[in-house]
Amino acid sequence: MFFILNISFTLFAQQESGFKINSNKKIIIPFRFINNLIFIEVEVNGVMLTFMLDSGVGQTILLSLEDKEVEFENIKKVKLSGLGSKDEIDGLISIANKVAINKKMIDTNHRIIIILKEDFNFSSHVGIPINGILGYDFFKNYPVYIDFEYNKIYVYPDTVKFQKIIKREKEIDITIEKNKPYTYGNIKLQDTILNAKLLIDLGNSDGLWLFPKQINGFQYPEPNFDDYLGRGFNGDIYGKRSKVKEFSLLNYSLEKPLVTIPSDSSTASIDMVENRKGSIGNEILKRFSLYMDYPNQKIYVRKNSLFNNEFKYNLAGIDLKFDGMQWAEEYYISFDMQVNRQDNAYATSTDATNKLPVSHLNYKFVLKPVYSVAGIRNNSPASEADIKENDILIKINGKQANQMKLESLIEHFYSQEGRVLRMEFKRGDEILKKTIILKDPMNKKEE
């Protein structure tokens, strides 16, 4: 499950300021990497929030405040559009906000787009509260290094030192168009090689996206299957998943990477830059030490320890979401050492303390997460087992679901073909036990 927020705006000139660092020392920012997406802590007008870092977004976006309160001033109305629909939706724009990262990277004149569409909140599909999305403004003033192996981001105000650091890395030219980075990669489709202009998209958890309408004579790779691709700005996105023979970035080649091909209707509202064919997402980007230098329109790459990892996708066909917290009984045993042996018929003469431990079964109420089925892929093991949308997951392979994180549950669906998952669901007042065997929908003889 992932989210694509390719947003276009109908107003406003480009912001002139941006983040400033009052030091030559590099800034180190830890991040959480969940479902192939990057999340960092960002302070907005004095309130700490969680933002997704997304190079595919040209403006900072606020999606939800959950239970927090943030003051915004200088507000105007704005129209927004993006993947998922041709329709525009209403939003607000707020200027002159103070935004800080790690207390050292500060912008006192930050522009924020505020989404008014209440149902657009992807926190439930990530498992942690997500308040917004940070894009171009994060990258535009300083070189940035994203370390996917250790989940850290380094921002370099000292450009001389940065040049020394990237001396041994592979240099790639990029262009910054409409506040977003683009580069070229080679894609081997059947027996032809496509040199494709691609968005470098840190907000896309997939590996490679291609847009058929932008590619002359495009033929869908075989085998492929229909799937729900994710949540777009204006609605759900559907399309196909498949593999291409090879993807190359400079002399780094990845064999049979997964490719996602959204439907034409899902991409109709994208404000496409000239000659763009698709996107490179985090399933590929995470395989590199990635240095992004917007000021000089370069990126620098070197393959890391994740480079040869297998490309995986959901073999169960289940999309899970976090459905909030609920009170649950939790049982535990305590011991009472205050029992006198004379009052206990089971005391022995070897009890030197004149007291024996007695166990008590206790229970308490604690808040536990609830996970439900957000969607089922057609013709998948989950659909064949009659698992339905809104079913609540109780157990998976003997483990209580409410004792696990969403990302850990989802990992079960990305395991090996043939793995058996024994699952327990609640549907209304009924408890259902389901057994599914993971199946690869592309496990066919390739041409």
N, C-alpha and C positions, 0 to 999 in steps of 0.2 A: 504494500500500500504506500502511495506517495502522493505528493501534491505539486501541482504545476501552476505557477502564478505569473503568467506572462501578461502583464498589465499595461494598457496604454492609457494616456491621459489627454484630455482635450484642452487643458489650460496650462499656463505658467511657463515662465522662462526658467532656464537652468539656474539652480542655486549656485552662488559664488563662493561661499565659505567652505564648510566641511570640518572634519575632525582635525584638531591640532594637538601636537605632543610637545610640551615645553621641556624637552630633554633630548639628548642624542642617544640615550639608552633605549634598547629595543623593549617593546612591550610584549609580555607573554600572557596569552589569554587561553585558559583551559576551555574545552568544549565537550559537550556530550554528543556522541554519534549514535543516533537511534534510527533504525530502519534506513540507513544510508543518508541521513540528514544531519546537518550541523546546527547545534543549539548553544547559544552563549547568553550570559547575563548582561543586561543593558539597563542602565539607570536613566529613567525618563522623568524630568522635572522632580527629581529627588526620590522617586519610587523605583525599586528594583523589579525588573520584569525579565521574562525569558523570550528571546527572539531567535528565529531561524535565520541563518546566514545564507543569502541567496544572490549569487552574481547575476541571475536571470531577471532580477527586479531592479528597475531604475529609480525607485523612490522607496523611502521607509514607510511601512504600512503597519497600522495598529488594527488588530483583529478583535481582541477581547481583553478585558481587564480582570476577568474572573471576579474575585471579591476585593480587588484593590481600587483605590481612588487616585486619579491623576488629574491635575488641573491643566486645562488647555485654553489658550487665548488666541486671538486673531484668527478666527475660524471663517472659512468660506465653503460654499457647496462645490462639488466636483462630480463629473460623470466618469465612470470606470468601465472598462471592458477587458475581456481576456478569454482564455481557453474555456470551452464548455458551452458557449452560447454566443449568438450575435447581439443579444440585448445588452444595453448598458444598465448599470445599477448606480444608485445614489451613494455618495460618500461625502466626507468633509475633509478640508485641508487646514492644518494648523501650522503657523510659522512661529519663529522665535522661541523654539523649545530648547531646553538644555538637556543634552544627551551625553552620557559619560560611559566609557567602557574601562573597567579596571582602574577607575578614578584618575587615570593619566591621559586617556585619549578622549578629548572633550570637544563638543561642538555646542556653542551657545546660541546658534541661529539655525536650528535643525528643523527641516520641514517634514511633517508627518501626515500621511493620508489615513483617515479614520474610516473604517468600513462600517456602514450602517446596517448591512444585511446580517441579521441576528443568527441565521442558521449556518453562516460561514465561520466555522470554528473547528479546526482540525486537531485540537488537543485530544479528542477522544480516540483518534486513530494513531496517536503517538504514545499516549499513556502518561504524559506530563502536561501541565498547563503551558500553553503556548500563547503568548500575548501579541506577537507581531513578527514582521519580517524586515530584516536589514539588508540592503543591497548596495547599490553603487556608491553611496556616501562613505561606506566603510573602506572601500578600496581606492578611492580616487586620488588621495593625496600622498600615500606612502606605499612602498613595496610590502607585500604580505607573503609570508610562508605558511602553508597549511601542512601540518605534520599529521597525516592520517594514522600513523602507527602508534603515536603516543597522545593523540587527541589534544594537540596544542596548536595555537596560532601565534606566530611571531610577526610583529609589526616593526619595520625598520625606519626610524627617522633619519638615521645616518646613512645616506646613500653611498658614501665612499666605502663604508664597511660592508654594505649590502653587495656592492660590486665584487668585493673580494670573496664573499660567501658563495656567490653563484658562478664563480670563475670556471668550475668544473662541470656545471650543469649544461644540459642541452637547451639552446636558445630557440624560441619559436616566436615569430611575429604574430601579433594580434591587432585587431582594429577595435576601437571603442565606438560603437554606433548606438545612438539612442540610449546612452549610458550602460551599455551591455557589451561584454567581450566576445569577439568572434575569432576563430582560426580555421585552418583547413586540415582535414584528415583524409586519408585514403580508405575507401570502403570497397571490399571485393564482393560484388553481387554476382552470383553465378560465375560467369566467365569474363565479366567486365569489371574494371576498376573505376570507381567514381571518386574524383577529387572534389570533396564536398565542403562547402562553407558551413560551419557549425557553431552554434552558441555554446560557450563554456558555461554550463548551468549547474551551479552548486545547489540549487533548489530542486533538482530532479534526482530522485533516488535510483532511477534506471541507469543503464549503461549508455545506450545509443538510441536516439529518436530519429526517424526519417519521415518526411512529409511527401507522400506520393505525388501530389499535384505540382510540386516544385522540381520534380526529377523527370526529365524526358524519357518516355518509354519504360517507366518503372514497372517492374513485375514483382509481385509479392514472393519473397523467398519461401521455399517449401522444405519441410512441412511448416505449417503455422496453425495458430488457433485463436479464436475470438476470446476477448477478455475485457473485464472492467479494468481500466488503466489507472484510475486515480480521480482525485477531486480537483476540478479546475475552478477558476475564479467565479464562473457563472454556472457551474453545474458539474455533473459527473461526466467523465470522459471514457469513451469506449474505442476499441480498435483491435489490432492483432498483435500477437507476439510471435517472434521467430528468431532465427539466427542468421547472421551473415558469415561468409567464409572467413573473412579476416578484416580487422580494423588496424590501421597503422597511423601512428603519430610520430613523425620523423622516422627513425629506424627502429622504433619500438612497435612490435607487431603482436596483436592478440588474436588467437585463433578461435573462431566460432563464438564471438561474443553475442549476447542476446541483443535483439533489436526490437524496439517498440514502434508500432506504426499506428498513430491515432487516426480515427476516421476523419474524412474531409469536413464533416459538420462540426467536429470538435475544434478544428483549427481555423474555422471560417473567420473568426473575429480577431485573429492575431495580426498585429501591426507589423508585418514581416519586412525585415530589411532586405535590400536587394541581394538576390542570388543565394539566400539562405536555404539549406537543404534539410536541416535538422538540428540536433543538440547532442552534446556530450554530457552525460550525467555522472553522478558520484560512483556508480558501480564500476566505471572506468577510471574516473579521476582519482579515486582512493588508492589506486594501484601505483601512484606516482608521489614522490616528493614534489609538491606543487608550489612554485613561486610565482606570484601574480604581481606584475609591475605595470599598473595602469599608466603612471606618468610617462613611461617610456614605451608604452604599447608593446610589451614583451611578456611572455611567460617563460619559465625555465623548469625543466622536468628531469627527473631521474627515477627509474623504476625502483620501487621499494620491496619489502618482504611480502607484500600482498599481491605482487604482480601476477604470479602464477596460480593464484587461488581460482578454484572452479567457479564458473558463472552459474548461479542458482536462481530458481524462481519457485513460486508457490505450487507445489505438487498436490496439495490437498484441495485447493479451490475454495478455501474459506478466507473471508476477510473479517477479521475481528476488530472490535472497538472497545474502548474503556467506557463503561456506562455509569460512572460515578461510584460513590461509596455507600455501603449499607452496614447496619449493625449486625454482627454475627456472634454466636456463642463460641467461646473458646475454653476448652477444658484443660485443667492442669492438676497435678498432684502436689500436695504440701505435706510436710511431716511435723507432727507435734511431739516434742520430747518431754512434755510436762506430765506424763502419765506415771503415777506411782505404781510400783510392782505389786503392792498389796491389793491394788484395785484391778489388777490385770491377771486373769486366770492363766495366761500364757507366759508369765514371767519365768525365768530360769535362775538357778542359783549362781550362774556365772555373771549375772548382771550386777556389776560392781557399783554402778551409779544409782541403783534403786529406781531407774526410770527406763522405759522402753519407747522407741519411736513408733508412732501410730500414723498411718497415712490417711489423708483425707482427699476425696475427689471434689474439686472446686470448679467453678466456671465464672467467667466474666464476659461482658459484652465489649467487643472491640470493633472499630471500623475496618472493613475489608473492601477491596476493589471488586467491582462486578464487571465481567466481560461478556459481551453479547455478539452475535453474528450480525455483521453489517451487510454482508452480501455473499452469494454463492455463485461460483462459475458454472455455467451450463456444461453438462457432460463430464463433470469432474467427480472424483471419488466422494466428495462431500454431497453433491447432488444425488448421486446414486444411492447414498446412505440415507437420503431423505432428511438431511439436516437443513433447517430453514432459517431464513432471516428472522432476527429477534430472539432466537433460541439463546438461552443463557448457559455459558460453559461452566460446569461445576468441577469436573476432573479431567485430567489428561494423563494417560498411562499411570494411573494410581495416585497422582499428585493433585492436591487441591489447587484449582486455578487461582483462587483468591489469595494464595500465598506466593504467587509469581508475578513478575512484571510482564507487561504486555509484549515487550520485545522478546522475552524468553519464551512465551507461548507461541509467538509467530515463528520462531526458529524451528519449531517442530515441523512446520509445513514446508520448510526449505531443506529437508533432510534428503536421504537417498531414496530412490525409487524402490518400492517393495517393503519399505518400513511400515509396520503396523502401528496405528494409533488407536488406542481404546479410549473413548471419550464419553463423558456423561454430561447431558444437557438437561435443563429445566425448561419446559414449554408449558406455560400456564401453571397448573398445579401438578403436572405430570413430569416424572423423572424418566428420561430416555437414555438408554445405553446404546452407543453406536461404535462400530468398528470400521475403520477405513484403512485401505492399503494405498500408500502413496503411489501415484502413477504419473509418468512423464507424458504429457500430451504430444510431445515432439519425438518420442522414442519410436521413430519409424525409419525405414531404410532411406537414407539420404541419397539423392541423385549425385 
